[in-house]
């Protein structure tokens, strides 16, 4: 594939990935002050700046392809990784010292996940986390891992 076709194809894929990330960041829960869209946009800016640097270094090493082609490839790969991280939520569950027993995560109307398990072994997750967690088994495995780490 020549440089021109590769540049158009990968550039188009990278643009689609960026647009889909921006659309999905609207639903991501944010921090204490900033929304998920603002926080995600900051990360996208950092990714683009990092891809500019990577593309510059790759251009010095690979003379066959243009800078824009290398930038498109680097950004497409980075946006794919960000998509994966966005849709694979990691839950860090805090369990009280000395607690021994079953831990239950309950779907609740809370804005943010409350993963500090109370003395009854209950933590609360929001609808977004519930929808984006792939299976109940992954929550169970994560719970068991966190429980063994607390002991």
SVG drawing of the C-alpha trace seen along z (x, -y; Angstrom):
<svg xmlns="http://www.w3.org/2000/svg" viewBox="-31 -22 47 37">
<polyline fill="none" stroke="black" stroke-width="0.4" points="0.0,0.0 1.5,-3.4 1.9,-6.3 -1.1,-8.3 -3.6,-5.5 -2.3,-4.5 -2.5,-8.2 -6.1,-8.5 -7.2,-5.2 -5.5,-5.4 -6.4,-9.1 -10.0,-8.3 -10.0,-5.5 -8.2,-7.8 -10.8,-10.5 -13.7,-8.1 -12.1,-6.8 -11.6,-10.3 -15.3,-11.2 -16.6,-8.1 -14.4,-8.8 -15.8,-12.3 -19.4,-11.0 -18.8,-8.3 -17.1,-10.7 -20.3,-12.5 -21.7,-9.6 -18.5,-8.9 -18.8,-10.0 -16.4,-12.8 -14.4,-13.8 -15.4,-15.9 -15.4,-19.1 -14.9,-18.4 -17.2,-16.4 -16.1,-13.2 -16.0,-15.0 -13.6,-17.6 -11.3,-15.1 -11.4,-12.8 -10.7,-15.7 -7.6,-16.6 -6.4,-13.0 -7.1,-13.2 -5.0,-16.4 -2.2,-14.6 -2.5,-11.6 -2.3,-13.8 0.8,-15.6 2.4,-12.3 1.6,-11.0 3.2,-14.1 6.4,-13.2 6.2,-9.5 5.5,-10.4 8.5,-12.7 10.8,-10.1 9.4,-7.4 9.9,-9.8 13.6,-10.1 13.8,-6.2 11.4,-5.4 11.9,-7.6 9.5,-5.7 6.3,-7.2 5.3,-10.8 5.0,-12.4 1.2,-12.6 0.9,-8.8 3.0,-7.9 1.0,-10.4 -2.2,-8.8 -1.0,-5.3 0.2,-6.3 -3.0,-8.2 -5.2,-5.3 -3.4,-2.9 -3.5,-5.3 -7.3,-5.9 -7.9,-2.2 -6.1,-1.7 -8.1,-4.6 -11.3,-3.0 -10.3,0.3 -9.5,-1.5 -12.7,-3.4 -14.8,-0.3 -12.9,1.8 -13.6,0.1 -11.3,1.0 -13.0,1.1 -10.8,0.6 -12.8,1.9 -11.7,0.9 -12.6,3.4 -12.4,2.7 -9.5,4.3 -10.4,7.4 -13.6,7.9 -14.3,11.5 -17.2,12.5 -19.0,12.0 -18.8,8.6 -21.8,7.5 -21.8,4.7 -25.3,3.2 -26.6,1.3 -27.8,-2.1 -28.8,-5.6 -25.5,-7.1 -23.6,-9.5 -20.2,-8.0 -19.3,-4.4 -19.1,-4.0 -16.6,-1.1 -15.7,-1.5 -17.4,1.5 -19.3,1.0 -19.3,3.3 -22.1,5.3 -20.0,6.1 -21.9,3.8 -20.6,1.4 -22.6,-0.6 -22.0,-1.0 -23.8,-3.3 -25.6,-2.4 -22.7,-3.3 -20.4,-0.9 -23.0,1.8 -23.6,1.4 -19.9,1.2 -18.7,4.2 -18.6,7.1 -19.8,9.9 -20.8,10.5 -17.9,13.0 -15.4,10.2 -16.9,8.3 -16.8,11.5 -13.1,12.2 -12.2,8.6 -14.0,8.8 -12.2,12.0 -8.8,10.4 -9.5,7.3 -10.7,9.4 -7.6,11.4 -5.4,8.3 -7.2,6.8 -6.4,9.8"/>
</svg>
